[in-house]
Amino acid sequence: MKKKEILKQEFVPEEALSPDCHVDAADFEWVGQDSEKMQSITRPSISFWKDAFSRIKKDKVAITFLAILAVMVVLAIIIPAVYPYKFDMTDDLHKHVGMFFSGDGHFHLFGTDYLGRDMFARIWRGARISLFIAFAAVIINVIIGVIYGGIAGYFGGMVDNILMRIAEIINGIPYLLIVILLMVIMTGGVFTIIVAYSLVGWVGTARLVRGEVMRLKEQEFVVSAKSMGASSARIIRKHLIPNILSIIIVNLTLAIPNAIFTEAFLSFLGLGVPLPEASWGTLANDGIQYFQQYPIELIIPAIFISITMLSFNLLGDKLRDAFDPKLRR
């Protein structure tokens, strides 16, 4: 038996090979074309932002860490205002580290520090200060970086060379040196830290925006706007910045934990928020002095710093995935 005949016997039904088996045209009916269905949209049209936020809503990790950050911000605003113990309230009769019950029978959730101040109140006061410094410094950096990078990338040529050389010089100055110099000239405090971070922190954003603007300015919609007589300021404001807004948001989200760590590091070294004001860095600096006897004094602010930085980093990663057009389905 030939190989072709074996295959027919094994895989094709016998009636299918019969010459009498044929397709009758009467079994089919011509229904014509449905013009309404041809013009209908099978998939709803959604914008880029709506599609990105719908993917964020479906991501449990992003929603979880967004909820953690929202709760932390709300508590940092409310608790210092309503908590019975103030962050700078000392207990002259019971100055003892790690005391959970005071002489009048009141309970301290996180204990007390070496001056008898309630650690729970100081933690949330420190959360308010640290988050305020981080948000304020990063927002200032984003504004400066977007304007600076947008101008450099859009005009190019000599303007781009001059602006980028200035940015490289500023980026080459150590940040800690700037803070020390400002501490000598100005009074140490929240404003000094924000100014010091804002002087050099915008360079990375400016470089990122410059690269995106240089890529977008050759697109058709920008060329059309130029041909219609739109000014350079309008093109940057109305056409270029909205198209790089997603990248700016992701960069802002990832820059906030860096600012929080910088503030904590400076306060830990004694170059940050002055006493009796509290921040997570100053609390960690106070806690390390009593770490062997009462490690909770250092562990608690370290946990808050770690959770906040982890939440912002993971949320930034999820936002970057959501805003990536390559992942759009």
N, C-alpha and C positions, 0 to 999 in steps of 0.2 A: 504494500500500500504506500502511495506517495505521501510525502510530508504534508502537502497541501490538503489532501483528503483527510488526514488525521486531525489537522487543526479544525477543519470544518465539522467533523464528528464530535470533537470535544467541546467546542466553544459556541457553535451556531446551532440553534434548534433546527430540526429537520423541516418543519413547516415553513421556516423562513427561507429555505433553499428551494422551495417548490416553485415552479414557473407560474402556477396559478395565483401565487401571492402577489398582489399589486395594490397600490393606493388609488382609491376611487375619489375623484374630484367632488363628487356629490356629498362626500362626508364633511366637507368644509364649507364655510359660509363667509362671504366677503362683508365685512362690517364697515369698511371705509375708514376715513381719518377723523379723529375727534379733535377739532381745532381748539376746544377749550382746554383739554388735557395737554395738548402740545404747548400751549402758552402758559400753563400753570407752573409754579415753582415747587419742585419736589422737596427742596430743602429750604427752610426759612433763612433769609438773608440776615446775618448778624454782623455787627461791626467788630473791629479788632479788639476794642476794649471790652465789649460784652462777652466775646468769646474767651478772652483771657480771664476775666473775673468768674465766668462760669466754670472754668477749669480749676481756679483757686477754690471755689466753693466745694468742688468734688474732692479736693485733696484734704484728707483728714489731718495730715501732719501740719499743713499750713494753717488750717483753722484752729488746731489745738494750740500752736505756739502764738498765733495771733490773739487768741483768747487769753493766754497767759500774760502777754504783754499789755493787753487792754486792762486786765484786772490789776496788774502791778501799777500801771499809771493812775488808775482810779483810786487805788488804796494810798498811793503816795500823795494824792491831793487831799483825800478825806481824813485819813488817820491822824496826821499831825494837827488837824483842826479840831477834831472831836475827842481825841484821846485825853484822859484826865491828867496824865503825866506829860509834861513838856520835855522837849529834847535837852534843854539846858537847866532843868530843875535838879538841883543837887540836894543830897541828904547829909547835912553836917554831922548828924548824930550816928549815922550808919554808913560811913564811907568804906565799902567793902566790895571787892570784885566778886561777881557771880552770886550775889545775894538775891534769892527768889522771893523771900518774904521780908518786908520791911518791919520796922519796929511797931508801926501802927496796924500791922496785920494785913496790909495790901500785898497782892501777889504781882510779881514782875515776870511776865511771860518768858523773856529772854535773859532774865537776871539784870544785874546792874554793873556799872563800870567802877573804876577806882574812886570816883567822886560820888558814888551812889546814884548816878543818873540812870533812868530806865532805858535799857538797851532796845526794847521794842519801839519806843518812841524815836530813838536816835536812828534806828535802822530805816524807818520810813521817812524820817527827815532827810537822811542821807540819800534815800531813793529819789526824793524830790529834787535835791541838789544835783545829784549825778545825772539824772535823766534830763534835767533842764539844761545843764552844761552841754551834754551830748547833742540834744536836739538843736539848741541855739547855734552851737559851733558848726554842726553839719549843715544846717540850713543856710547859714552865711557862706560856707564853703561852696555849696551848690550854686547859690546865686552868683557869686564871683566867678566860679569856674565856668558856668554856662555862658555868661556874658563874655568873659575873656576868651574861652575856647571858640565860641561862636564867631567872634570877630576875626580871630586868627585863621580859622578854617575857611571862612567865607571869602575874605579878601585875598588871602594867600600872598605869595610873592615876598616883597620886602617887609610888609606888615607882619606876615606870619613869622619870618625869620627873627625880627626884632622881639616880638612878643614871646616867642618860644625860647629865645636865649635868656630873656629876663626870667622866665619861669624856671629854667634850668639853674640859674644862679640862686634863686630863692629856694629851690628844692635842695640845693647843696648845703644850705645852712642848717646845722643841727637844731632840731626843735627844742631840745633841752637847753641849749645855749640861749635861744630866744626867750624862753621862760625865765631863766635866771636873770638875764638882763632886764626884763620887764619887772621882775620882782624887786630889783634894785631901784628902778626908776619909779614904778607905780606901787600902790598899796596892794599887797597880795589879797586875792579873793576870787569870787566867781567871775567877775568881769575881766580880771587879768588873765585867767585861764582861757576864757572864750576868745579874747583878743589874740593871745599867743597861738592858740590852735588855728584861728582863722587866718593868721598871717602866712602860714605855709601849707595848710591842709587843702587848699583849693587847687593845687597844681595837678593832682591826679585827675580830678574831674575835668579840668581844662583840657588836658591831653586827650581824654576820652571823647569829650564833646568835639574837639577839633577834628579828630579822625572821622567821626560820623558825619560832621558837616561837610568835610571835603569829599566824602563819598556821595552825599545826597545832593550837593549843589550842581552836579552834572546830570541829575535826573530830568525827565521831560517836564514835570510840573514846575520845577524851578526855572527852567529855560522859558517856559510859557509865561510865567509871572514876570520875568525880566522883559520879555518882548512886549508885554502889555503895559510897561512903564512903572511897575511896582518898585518902590524904593528898597534899598538894601535893608533898612531897619524893619520894614514890613515883611520882607521875605524871610528874614531870620525869625521874626516874632510869630508870623502866621503860618509859615510853611516848614521851616527847618526844625525849630524847637518842638512843635507838637509831634513830629515824627521821631524824635529822639527822647521823648518824654518817658517812655518805658525804660530805656537804658538809664536815665537819670534817677528814676524811682528805685531801680534795683541797686544802683551805686549808692544812693542815699541810705537804703536799708542796710547795706553791708558796711557803710562807713560809721554808723552809729555805735556798734560794739567796739570799734577801734577807738572812738572818742571816749567811750566809757572806760575802757582799759587805760587810756592815756591819763584821764583825770584821776583814776584810782592809783596809778603808778606815781604821779606827781604828788598826790596827797600822802601816799605811803612814804615818800621821801621827805615830806615836810615842806614841799613847794606848792601845795595846793590850797585848799580851803583853810583859812585860819580858824583857830579855836575861839569861842566855844561852838562854832558852826560844825555841823556833822556832814560827812559824805562817806560813801563806802570805803574810800581809800583811807581816810583818817580813822575810821573804825577799825580797819585792818591793821593800821599802824599802832593803835592803842592795844589791840588784842594780842599782837605778837609779843608784847612785853610780859604778858601773863599766860603765854601759851602752855607752858609746862604745868601750871597749876590749874588753869581754867581754859582749856582749848576751845571751848564753845564761843569765847569772845572773838576768836579769829575765824572759826569755822562758819559762823552765821553770816557775816558780811561776805566771806568768800563764796558761800553758796548762792547768795543773791547776785553777786557779780557774775558767777558762772552761768546761772540760769538765764539771766538777761542777755548775756553775750551769745549763748547757745541759741536762744529763741530768735534773736535778730539774724544770726547767721543762717539758720535753717529756713527762716521765713524768706530771707533774701535769695537763697538757692531756689526755693519754690516759685518765687516771683520771677526769677530769671527763666525758669522752665516754662512758666505760663505765658510770658511775653515773647518767647522764642517762636517766630512764625514757622520754623521748620517742624515743630511739634504739633502744628495745627492739623486736625483731622477734618 
